[in-house]
Amino acid sequence: MKACFPLIFIACFLLPCAPLLAQDSPPAEAASLEQSVSEVTIRAPIIEQIDNTIRATGGVLFRQSTIRVTASEVSYDTASRTGKLKDIMFTTCEGVHPDYRFEARELTLLGGDRVRVRGASFYLGRLKVLTLPTLVFRAGGRGSGRNMFPRPSYDKDDGFGLAQEFRLSDTDRFRALADLAFKSKRGLEGQIEYEYGLDGTLAPLPGRFLPYEAQQSSAPVMPMIPIMERSGQRSSETIARLRQFGRFSLKQRTYDIRNTGLLVFRQPELGLTYIAPHVDLAETELDPQLRLYPQIATTWGRYKETPGQERFTSRIGVNLAMTANLLPLGRNAAIQPIVMYGVSSYGNDSSYRTWGYGIDASRLFSSGAIATARYIKRNDSGRSPFLFDTVDIFREFQGAFQVPIGRHIVGFVAGLNVDTGKVYDWEALYGYRTDCLAAWVTWHSRLQRFSFDAAIINL
């Protein structure tokens, strides 16, 4: 998707405005007949069904899960759950005047929650943001549609930038993405990655994770994805815990503590990760947003970094993170100890180990606010040819909070290097959300980085 990012930024402040609905679609109240099949409801003045096909004309309201579409004509196959709608207005907003909408000549339901629109125009409030000849995406209430829009940013090392994610393939169990970015100081960057769920779907697990980077130093991150709706899990859905993944990156930023401009090339990186169920020894049925998951991951790849290791070197790594909820503090509070271990072997016959321990405390409030505090002690031994692969901070304290205020949300997170007694990094967030759309801006102090992002909720 291509767009002028200042328009998107301005549009997020226009969300309360009342946009016009598609002019070709009469209001839903004019409908007099209704047909419901499974999760689909069709309402229109004229409806007929022949075998498995439902046809409706004359100002149609089509609903499937969280999707709301008005159209001049609908043809829907109840057996394959595919169909075609003409002259449409598409949204997941519940209000009469949606905060966002797609208007298009034609919308095709491809099955498996995949949707294709042709001749599509995207609106935020009254503002027409962009027009596309065709667009394919998934829809059906599986969570938030993040990274659908261009992401503008600025930082001291990259200058002005614009990033966009493209979905090359997207099914319940397999996903392939290309994330490309153009930076005024560095040119084109990006990576292609895929993920496959070996034992279930790729629906997101609620809760928090300890990424591989936590074993070196963890650039402060917000306690949860900013202003996102909790992802719904279907009753019949088994979420994959064993996942195979691969990456091929071109000039990917590492945001290393010692060298913020460090670039790493993964060509390729292949791996397997297992996310274990949350361990709740206190038996308190902890809120999913507070849960930390034990994880184990193994990877193989060819890497180089700039500046530093200018030739590709192979690396095999195994990383383990173990955590559990031990104290009976109730559903909305937890203290969870952490143990981490990692070992890497390189093509130049060197090896490197990291191990550490820590404790994570978190609290969820009735208002929806969340606060977390974490202490981590790291150790290492051996030698690595890569800077991105080694410990940056040996003792770290990190604190974070997010507070919703009506439709607004503010967040702050900071990391303290205990050995130097200095805050090495902090980030602030402000966001705004409605029932179907969210937008937020962040400022990252160490990188002097300003960024804007937006997401469709309940997509």
C-alpha positions as CSV (number, residue, x, y, z in Angstrom):
1,M,0.0,0.0,0.0
2,K,1.3,3.4,-0.9
3,A,0.3,6.7,0.7
4,C,1.5,10.1,1.7
5,F,2.2,9.6,5.4
6,P,1.4,13.2,6.5
7,L,-2.1,12.7,5.3
8,I,-2.5,9.6,7.5
9,F,-1.1,11.4,10.5
10,I,-3.5,14.3,10.0
11,A,-6.4,11.9,9.5
12,C,-6.0,10.2,12.9
13,F,-7.2,13.5,14.4
14,L,-10.3,13.5,12.2
15,L,-11.7,10.2,13.5
16,P,-14.6,11.7,15.4
17,C,-15.8,13.4,12.3
18,A,-18.9,11.8,10.6
19,P,-17.9,10.5,7.1
20,L,-20.3,9.8,4.3
21,L,-21.2,6.3,3.5
22,A,-20.9,4.9,0.0
23,Q,-23.3,6.8,-2.2
24,D,-24.2,3.7,-4.2
25,S,-25.5,1.9,-1.1
26,P,-28.9,2.7,0.4
27,P,-29.1,2.7,4.2
28,A,-29.6,-0.7,5.8
29,E,-33.0,0.3,7.3
30,A,-34.5,0.1,3.8
31,A,-34.0,-3.7,3.8
32,S,-37.0,-5.8,4.5
33,L,-35.8,-9.5,4.1
34,E,-33.1,-11.3,6.0
35,Q,-31.2,-14.5,5.5
36,S,-28.8,-15.9,8.1
37,V,-26.4,-18.8,7.6
38,S,-23.7,-19.7,10.1
39,E,-21.9,-16.4,10.9
40,V,-23.3,-14.6,7.8
41,T,-26.4,-12.4,7.8
42,I,-27.7,-10.9,4.6
43,R,-30.5,-8.2,4.6
44,A,-32.0,-6.7,1.5
45,P,-35.3,-5.9,-0.2
46,I,-34.9,-8.9,-2.6
47,I,-33.3,-12.2,-1.5
48,E,-33.4,-15.6,-3.2
49,Q,-31.7,-18.9,-2.6
50,I,-31.0,-21.6,-5.2
51,D,-29.3,-24.6,-3.8
52,N,-26.2,-23.3,-1.9
53,T,-26.2,-19.8,-3.5
54,I,-27.9,-16.8,-1.9
55,R,-28.5,-13.8,-4.2
56,A,-29.6,-10.4,-2.9
57,T,-30.1,-7.0,-4.7
58,G,-31.4,-3.5,-4.0
59,G,-29.3,-2.1,-1.2
60,V,-27.8,-5.0,0.7
61,L,-26.4,-5.2,4.2
62,F,-23.9,-8.1,4.5
63,R,-22.4,-9.1,7.9
64,Q,-19.9,-11.8,8.6
65,S,-18.5,-11.8,12.2
66,T,-17.1,-8.3,12.7
67,I,-17.3,-7.3,9.0
68,R,-20.1,-4.9,7.9
69,V,-20.5,-4.3,4.1
70,T,-23.2,-2.5,2.2
71,A,-23.5,-3.4,-1.5
72,S,-25.8,-3.1,-4.5
73,E,-25.6,-6.8,-5.2
74,V,-24.5,-9.9,-3.4
75,S,-23.9,-13.5,-4.5
76,Y,-22.8,-15.9,-1.7
77,D,-22.1,-19.7,-1.7
78,T,-23.0,-21.1,1.7
79,A,-21.1,-24.4,1.1
80,S,-17.7,-22.8,0.2
81,R,-18.2,-19.6,2.1
82,T,-17.2,-17.6,-0.9
83,G,-19.0,-14.8,-2.7
84,K,-18.9,-11.6,-4.6
85,L,-20.3,-8.2,-3.7
86,K,-20.6,-5.1,-6.0
87,D,-20.4,-1.4,-5.3
88,I,-19.4,-1.9,-1.7
89,M,-18.6,0.0,1.5
90,F,-16.6,-2.2,3.9
91,T,-15.8,-1.5,7.6
92,T,-15.6,-3.2,11.0
93,C,-16.9,-0.1,12.8
94,E,-20.3,-0.4,14.5
95,G,-21.3,3.2,14.2
96,V,-23.6,4.6,11.5
97,H,-20.7,6.9,10.5
98,P,-17.6,4.6,10.5
99,D,-14.2,6.0,11.4
100,Y,-12.7,4.2,8.5
101,R,-14.1,2.5,5.4
102,F,-13.1,0.9,2.1
103,E,-15.2,1.8,-1.0
104,A,-14.7,-0.4,-4.0
105,R,-16.3,-1.6,-7.2
106,E,-16.1,-5.2,-6.1
107,L,-15.3,-7.3,-3.1
108,T,-14.7,-11.1,-3.4
109,L,-14.8,-13.5,-0.4
110,L,-12.1,-16.0,-1.3
111,G,-12.7,-18.4,1.6
112,G,-10.6,-18.9,4.7
113,D,-11.3,-15.4,5.8
114,R,-9.4,-13.9,2.8
115,V,-10.9,-10.9,1.1
116,R,-10.0,-9.2,-2.2
117,V,-11.3,-5.7,-3.1
118,R,-10.9,-4.2,-6.6
119,G,-10.9,-0.5,-7.4
120,A,-10.6,0.3,-3.7
121,S,-10.4,3.7,-2.0
122,F,-9.5,3.9,1.7
123,Y,-11.1,6.7,3.9
124,L,-10.2,7.9,7.4
125,G,-13.0,10.1,8.6
126,R,-13.9,12.3,5.6
127,L,-10.4,12.1,4.2
128,K,-9.6,9.9,1.2
129,V,-6.2,8.6,2.0
130,L,-5.3,6.3,-0.9
131,T,-6.6,4.4,-3.9
132,L,-5.5,0.9,-4.9
133,P,-6.3,-1.2,-8.0
134,T,-6.5,-4.3,-5.8
135,L,-6.0,-5.3,-2.2
136,V,-6.0,-8.8,-0.6
137,F,-6.2,-9.2,3.2
138,R,-7.7,-11.4,5.9
139,A,-10.9,-10.4,7.8
140,G,-13.2,-12.1,10.3
141,G,-12.5,-11.1,13.9
142,R,-9.1,-12.8,14.4
143,G,-7.6,-9.7,16.0
144,S,-6.0,-6.4,14.9
145,G,-4.9,-5.5,11.4
146,R,-1.6,-4.0,12.2
147,N,1.0,-3.0,9.6
148,M,-1.7,-2.5,6.9
149,F,-0.7,1.1,6.5
150,P,2.6,2.8,5.6
151,R,4.6,3.6,8.8
152,P,6.4,7.0,8.8
153,S,9.3,7.6,11.1
154,Y,12.4,9.7,11.8
155,D,15.6,9.0,13.8
156,K,19.1,10.4,14.0
157,D,20.8,7.5,12.2
158,D,18.2,6.8,9.4
159,G,16.7,10.2,8.8
160,F,13.2,10.2,7.5
161,G,11.7,6.8,6.7
162,L,8.7,5.1,5.3
163,A,8.0,1.4,5.9
164,Q,5.3,-0.9,4.6
165,E,4.6,-4.6,5.2
166,F,3.3,-6.8,2.3
167,R,1.6,-10.1,2.9
168,L,2.9,-12.6,0.3
169,S,0.9,-15.5,1.7
170,D,-1.6,-15.6,4.6
171,T,-3.4,-18.8,5.7
172,D,-4.4,-20.1,9.1
173,R,-1.1,-22.0,9.5
174,F,1.3,-20.3,7.1
175,R,2.3,-16.7,6.7
176,A,4.9,-15.0,4.5
177,L,5.7,-11.3,4.8
178,A,7.9,-8.7,3.1
179,D,8.7,-5.7,5.3
180,L,10.4,-3.0,3.2
181,A,11.6,0.4,4.3
182,F,13.2,3.4,2.6
183,K,15.4,5.6,4.8
184,S,16.7,9.0,3.6
185,K,20.2,8.3,5.0
186,R,20.5,4.6,4.3
187,G,18.3,3.8,1.3
188,L,16.4,0.6,1.0
189,E,16.2,-1.8,3.9
190,G,14.0,-4.8,4.7
191,Q,13.4,-8.5,5.2
192,I,11.3,-11.4,4.0
193,E,10.1,-13.8,6.7
194,Y,7.8,-16.7,7.0
195,E,6.2,-18.7,9.9
196,Y,4.5,-22.1,9.8
197,G,2.4,-23.5,12.7
198,L,3.3,-27.2,13.0
199,D,0.6,-28.1,15.5
200,G,-2.1,-25.4,15.0
201,T,-2.9,-22.0,13.6
202,L,-0.9,-18.8,13.8
203,A,-3.4,-16.9,15.9
204,P,-1.5,-14.9,18.5
205,L,-1.2,-16.1,22.0
206,P,-2.3,-13.6,24.7
207,G,0.4,-12.6,27.1
208,R,4.0,-11.5,27.1
209,F,7.2,-13.1,25.8
210,L,11.0,-13.0,26.6
211,P,12.6,-12.5,23.1
212,Y,16.1,-13.6,22.3
213,E,17.3,-10.1,22.7
214,A,16.5,-10.2,26.4
215,Q,19.6,-12.4,26.9
216,Q,21.9,-9.6,25.6
217,S,20.0,-6.4,26.5
218,S,16.4,-5.5,26.1
219,A,15.7,-2.2,24.5
220,P,12.6,-1.1,26.5
221,V,9.3,-2.3,25.1
222,M,5.8,-1.4,26.1
223,P,4.2,-4.1,28.3
224,M,1.7,-5.0,25.5
225,I,1.2,-4.1,21.8
226,P,0.0,-0.5,22.0
227,I,-3.7,0.0,22.1
228,M,-4.6,-3.3,20.5
229,E,-7.8,-5.3,21.0
230,R,-7.3,-8.6,22.6
231,S,-7.3,-11.2,19.9
232,G,-10.2,-13.6,19.9
233,Q,-9.7,-17.3,19.8
234,R,-12.3,-19.4,18.1
235,S,-13.6,-22.3,20.3
236,S,-12.5,-24.8,17.7
237,E,-9.1,-23.3,17.1
238,T,-5.8,-24.8,18.3
239,I,-3.1,-22.2,18.4
240,A,0.4,-23.5,17.4
241,R,3.0,-23.7,20.1
242,L,5.6,-25.3,17.8
243,R,6.4,-22.9,15.0
244,Q,9.0,-23.1,12.2
245,F,10.3,-19.8,10.8
246,G,12.7,-18.3,8.4
247,R,14.2,-14.8,7.6
248,F,16.2,-13.2,4.8
249,S,17.1,-9.6,5.7
250,L,18.8,-6.8,3.9
251,K,20.5,-4.2,6.2
252,Q,18.3,-4.8,9.2
253,R,18.8,-2.4,12.2
254,T,19.7,-4.1,15.5
255,Y,19.4,-1.0,17.7
256,D,22.5,-2.2,19.6
257,I,23.1,-0.4,22.9
258,R,26.8,0.3,22.0
259,N,26.2,1.1,18.3
260,T,22.7,2.2,17.5
261,G,23.5,2.2,13.8
262,L,24.7,-1.4,13.7
263,L,23.2,-3.4,10.7
264,V,22.9,-7.2,10.5
265,F,22.3,-9.3,7.4
266,R,20.6,-12.7,7.8
267,Q,20.9,-14.6,4.6
268,P,19.1,-16.8,5.6
269,E,18.1,-17.5,9.2
270,L,16.0,-20.7,9.8
271,G,14.7,-21.8,13.1
272,L,12.2,-23.7,15.2
273,T,10.6,-22.4,18.4
274,Y,8.3,-24.0,21.0
275,I,6.2,-21.8,23.3
276,A,5.2,-23.8,26.3
277,P,2.0,-23.2,28.3
278,H,2.1,-20.7,31.0
279,V,3.3,-22.3,34.3
280,D,1.0,-21.1,37.1
281,L,2.1,-22.9,40.3
282,A,0.0,-20.5,42.4
283,E,-3.2,-21.7,40.6
284,T,-4.6,-18.2,40.4
285,E,-5.8,-18.3,36.8
286,L,-3.7,-15.3,36.0
287,D,-5.1,-12.8,33.5
288,P,-3.7,-13.7,30.0
289,Q,-2.2,-10.2,29.6
290,L,0.2,-10.8,32.5
291,R,1.3,-14.3,31.6
292,L,5.0,-15.0,30.7
293,Y,5.6,-18.1,28.5
294,P,8.5,-20.5,28.8
295,Q,10.2,-20.8,25.4
296,I,13.0,-22.7,23.6
297,A,14.3,-21.8,20.2
298,T,17.0,-23.3,17.9
299,T,18.4,-21.4,14.9
300,W,20.8,-21.8,12.1
301,G,21.9,-19.0,9.7
302,R,24.5,-17.1,7.8
303,Y,25.2,-13.6,9.2
304,K,27.3,-10.5,8.8
305,E,27.2,-7.1,10.4
306,T,28.2,-3.6,9.5
307,P,30.4,-2.2,10.8
308,G,32.3,-5.3,12.1
309,Q,32.0,-8.7,10.6
310,E,32.0,-7.9,6.9
311,R,32.0,-11.6,5.7
312,F,29.1,-14.0,6.2
313,T,29.7,-16.5,9.0
314,S,27.5,-19.4,10.0
315,R,25.9,-19.6,13.4
316,I,24.0,-22.3,15.3
317,G,22.2,-21.2,18.4
318,V,19.9,-22.6,21.1
319,N,18.1,-20.3,23.6
320,L,15.9,-21.2,26.5
321,A,13.8,-19.0,28.8
322,M,11.9,-20.4,31.8
323,T,9.4,-18.6,33.9
324,A,6.5,-19.4,36.3
325,N,3.9,-17.7,38.5
326,L,4.7,-18.7,42.1
327,L,2.8,-16.4,44.4
328,P,-1.0,-16.4,44.9
329,L,-1.5,-12.7,44.3
330,G,-4.8,-13.1,42.5
331,R,-5.8,-12.8,38.9
332,N,-4.5,-9.3,38.3
333,A,-1.1,-9.4,39.9
334,A,2.0,-11.6,39.5
335,I,5.6,-12.0,40.5
336,Q,7.3,-14.3,38.0
337,P,11.0,-15.4,38.3
338,I,13.0,-15.8,35.1
339,V,15.9,-18.1,34.1
340,M,17.6,-17.8,30.7
341,Y,20.3,-19.7,28.9
342,G,21.8,-19.5,25.4
343,V,24.7,-21.0,23.5
344,S,26.0,-20.3,20.0
345,S,28.6,-22.0,17.8
346,Y,30.1,-20.2,14.9
347,G,31.7,-21.1,11.6
348,N,35.1,-19.8,12.7
349,D,35.2,-22.4,15.5
350,S,34.4,-19.9,18.3
351,S,31.5,-20.3,20.7
352,Y,29.6,-18.0,23.1
353,R,27.3,-18.6,26.1
354,T,24.9,-16.4,28.0
355,W,23.0,-17.2,31.1
356,G,21.0,-15.1,33.5
357,Y,18.2,-14.8,35.9
358,G,15.6,-12.1,36.9
359,I,12.2,-11.4,38.3
360,D,9.2,-9.8,36.7
361,A,6.4,-8.0,38.6
362,S,3.2,-6.9,36.9
363,R,-0.2,-5.5,37.8
364,L,-3.4,-5.1,35.8
365,F,-5.9,-2.5,37.1
366,S,-9.7,-2.5,36.6
367,S,-9.4,0.6,34.4
368,G,-7.3,-1.4,31.9
369,A,-4.0,0.2,33.0
370,I,-1.0,-2.1,33.3
371,A,2.3,-1.6,35.1
372,T,5.4,-3.9,35.0
373,A,8.8,-3.9,36.6
374,R,11.6,-6.3,35.7
375,Y,15.2,-6.9,37.0
376,I,17.6,-9.1,34.9
377,K,21.2,-10.2,35.8
378,R,23.2,-11.5,32.8
379,N,26.5,-13.4,32.5
380,D,28.6,-14.5,29.5
381,S,31.6,-16.5,28.5
382,G,33.5,-17.4,25.3
383,R,33.8,-15.2,22.2
384,S,31.5,-14.2,19.4
385,P,32.4,-12.6,16.1
386,F,29.3,-10.5,16.2
387,L,28.5,-7.4,18.3
388,F,24.7,-8.0,18.1
389,D,25.1,-11.4,19.6
390,T,26.9,-10.4,22.8
391,V,25.7,-9.0,26.2
392,D,25.4,-5.2,26.3
393,I,24.1,-4.7,29.8
394,F,24.9,-7.1,32.6
395,R,22.4,-5.8,35.2
396,E,19.3,-4.1,34.1
397,F,16.1,-2.7,35.7
398,Q,13.1,-1.9,33.5
399,G,9.8,-0.3,34.3
400,A,6.8,0.4,32.2
401,F,3.1,1.5,32.3
402,Q,0.2,2.1,30.0
403,V,-2.9,4.0,31.1
404,P,-6.2,4.4,29.1
405,I,-8.0,7.7,29.6
406,G,-11.3,7.4,27.7
407,R,-10.4,6.9,24.1
408,H,-6.8,8.1,24.7
409,I,-3.9,6.1,26.1
410,V,-0.5,7.1,27.4
411,G,2.5,4.9,28.0
412,F,6.0,5.1,29.2
413,V,8.9,2.7,29.6
414,A,12.5,3.1,30.7
415,G,15.6,1.0,31.2
416,L,18.2,1.5,33.9
417,N,21.8,0.2,33.6
418,V,22.3,-0.8,37.3
419,D,26.1,-1.0,36.9
420,T,26.4,2.6,35.8
421,G,23.3,3.9,37.6
422,K,22.1,5.6,34.4
423,V,18.9,5.4,32.4
424,Y,20.2,4.2,29.1
425,D,16.9,4.4,27.2
426,W,13.2,5.5,27.5
427,E,10.2,5.6,25.2
428,A,6.9,7.5,25.5
429,L,3.6,6.7,23.7
430,Y,0.4,8.6,23.0
431,G,-2.5,6.9,21.3
432,Y,-6.1,7.3,20.3
433,R,-8.6,4.5,19.6
434,T,-12.2,3.9,18.7
435,D,-14.1,0.6,18.5
436,C,-12.5,-0.2,15.1
437,L,-9.4,1.9,14.6
438,A,-6.3,2.9,16.6
439,A,-3.4,5.3,16.0
440,W,-0.4,6.2,18.1
441,V,2.9,8.1,18.1
442,T,6.0,7.2,20.0
443,W,9.3,8.9,20.9
444,H,12.4,6.8,21.5
445,S,15.1,8.8,23.4
446,R,18.3,6.9,22.7
447,L,17.6,6.7,18.9
448,Q,16.0,10.1,18.9
449,R,13.3,8.3,16.9
450,F,9.7,9.6,16.2
451,S,7.3,7.1,14.7
452,F,3.6,6.9,13.8
453,D,1.5,3.7,13.4
454,A,-2.1,2.8,12.9
455,A,-4.2,-0.4,13.1
456,I,-7.6,-1.7,12.3
457,I,-9.3,-3.3,15.3
458,N,-11.5,-6.4,15.1
459,L,-10.4,-7.1,11.5
